[in-house]
Amino acid sequence: MYEILLVVYLIVALALIGLVLVQQGKGASMGASFGAGASNTVFGASGSGNFLTRTTAILAIVFFVISLALGAITNNRSKPADTWSDLSKPQTEQVKQDDSAVTAPVESKKDTDVPN
């Protein structure tokens, strides 16, 4: 269920981004930046939205509803216990040091630029 909602969420998000980018703004004409679009009303001359604006509003509502649903599902999920959750317990496995593998000290070369 969670994975299906996540895939639908991503598809809705991409569709919403695409619809917003396709739409033309209210004052998108060239003269709008120089004051020619000032005669329009505050919310534009069109009373009701067209197909793109209605679809954008529906996708935005679906996006927010799925966001809330995914948040509720994620909140109720139990997290698997990891090894770092309780650090008060001592480590059960001790690493043995092998005394036979003693390395000899490395001699430093005098003609190199990088010190050892």
Helices and strands as residue ranges (DSSP letters): H 2-22, G 30-34, G 36-39, H 51-76
